[in-house]
Amino acid sequence: MDALLASAGPLPPKKHHHHQKGKPSSNYVKKSQPTSHQTIPRADGTSIDPSLHSILSSTRVPTSFHQSNLASGSGSTPIKPDASLNRIQDKKLKSKLTRQDIVQKQNKIDRHDVNEWLNKAISGDKGGIEVDEELGERTWRVKQKEISDSVGMSSRGKKFDLKFEGMGSYKVDYTRNGRHLAIASSKGHIATFDWQAGKLHSEIQLKESIRDIKFLHSEDFYAVAQKKYVFIYDQNGVELHKLKQHIDPTHMEFLPYHYLLATVGHAGYLKYHDTSTGVMLTQIPSHLGSPHSMAQNPHSAIIHLGHANGTMTLWSPNMTTPHVKLLAHRGPVNGIAVDPSESSAGRYVATSGMDGVVKLWDGRMWGKEVRSWHVRNQVTNLGYSGMGMLSVGGKSGVTVYRNLHEGNTQHTPTPYLTLPLPSLTASSVKFCPFDDLLCVGHEKGISSLLVPGSGEPNFDSGEADIYETYSRRRERDVRGLLEKIKPELITLDTDFLGHINESRGGETFEERNSRSYRQLGRLERLRMDGKADEPQALEEEEEDEDGEGQGEKGGETTEKVKRKMKGKGGSTSRYLRKKQKKNIVDNSLLAMKAKVAAQKKAEDTRRKIASGEIVRETGALARFG
């Protein structure tokens, strides 16, 4: 500021204004300001241009170049309203609609620019650690201290360690927006808190063994798999419900779009409980004993179970048998993780076994593995990040891999980061959603580790808002209940939903009702359903029509077939009567009809021989009779 005043020179002397008589005096004096083309003379005889060192050019933009008058950030032509608005005679209505039309077009252009920018950001560099490989530098050699010294203060404060001596191994779980964290030890210690703000919600000591902990639809409620039953607590640590149907639980998963709590215990029963209504939906026996691992696919809500005999099974509440049963390892499957990234869409599944092998599977071809490699330490748990990084937790530390399904899949992948935990075993690993953070639970507490490039940078505030307020959370709870998805829609193939069944002729329910489908005859309905070409259906339809016509002509109604007494062939007749109205070709029914016809033919032959109608051959040619 002093330099500007010095360059401007001395101030011009004040001019004394004399007011004339009869005219009111005023304190306001209008002064002529210099324009951009005028110059100001100085005392030394020189002159300066006031716009030469002015900040006016960077603070004021001509109206024609305002963002609201441009099609985009470039200097293109201004946005023009629709020509049909010129026919409106009312000027007030015309101006209002014109403004709305321009705003809508501008919002559409801005949305296109933002989407284009996001696509470039997603398809481009996703972030991470950059090293010079020509000089022998490797990312897995970078230590946590070097990472924390290189990042900003806000990211440096996210790394923390909570030490609890003698409390057992810890399990961890995040909410969907990644803001709240729940920890539970195997000896009964439970705590939930907002780790970003450092606010503790609840901390209780249950004094019994705990096997798993899981947040429900929000941070207000969480479920705990205790020694005998599953209990639900609120944010203050108050016990709300005791689910006695879930006995000896070992693993839990919560389906946020269906409001279903899925548990599995030592008995091997997979149980689904609706947390919005409190109703036990179903319980399915796996017939494979107590599972060693459990995970869910966030894109299809399919539950993955790892069993002691090395198999992995995929379940849904709609089937009593698994959708897929895969022999994954030669030992117990102790770790399962599903890739939640947008590029994967739930296709890639990672499994680890007691045989020391980690395998990557593709959901489009379960019979063949995409990649497999041996690890030195015994693997205890797996976890996927929002950007597709895989963390392998085991004894003495955690190893993080990235880009596993890219490049040469025949070689052992190079680790991205190694996070040593001397003399400790990682009992639980969980990536924080929308953040470059990995939380590891072990025997001495929990450790939060920085993993650059692991978090999803773009979040949808309608699904998981990291800046969620109290009113916004209440709105999300109500909207989630209103938009709750039925369990019947859980399927392995998500593309199946929304398609029209081809066997119904490709027509919707409304189209079929509009054509009075229920008022049509049976043959017409069969033709509409695409089953009129089956010969058995047509024969049965013709027989029914002939029988009805004869009954009407003769004035007699068909008599009800009486059930025969036991021991006189009643079971076969009842079986045939039950199957004769079936509109499909059943191989077992055809075989039964052929067997009955052969028996009837043999009985007729014996009767005719006994009565003398047929003379039985007794010579050498009798064998050909």
ABEGO torsion letter per residue (X at the ends): XAAAAAAAEBBBBBBBBBBBBGBBBBABBBBBBBBAABBBBBAAGBBBBAAAABAAAAABBBAAABAAABABABABBBBBBBAAAAABABAAAAAAAAAAAAAAAAAAAAAAAAAAAAAAAAABBAEEBBBBAAAGBBAAABBAAAAAAABBAAAAAABBBBBBBGAEBBBBBBBAAGABBBBBBAAGBBBBBBAAAGBBABBBBAGBBBABBBBBABAABBBBBBAABBBBBBAAGBBABBBAABBGBABBBBBAAAGBBBBBBAAGBBBBBBAAAGBBABBBBAGAEBBABBBBBAAAGBBBBBBAAGBBBBBBAABABBABBBBABABBBABBBBBABAAAGGABBBBBBAAGBBBBBBAABAABBABBBBBABBBABBBBBAAGBBBBBBBGEBBBBBGAABEBAABBBBBABBBBBBGBBBABBBBBBGBBBBBBBBAAEBBBBBBBGABBABBBAAABBAABBAAAAAAAAAAAAAABBBAAABBABAAABGBBBAAAGGBBAAAAAAAGAAABBAAAAAAAAGAAABAAAAAAAAAAAAAAAAAAAAGBBBBBBBBBBBGAGAAAAAAAAAAAABABBBAAAAAAAAAAAAAAAAAAAAAAAAAGABBBBABAAAAAX
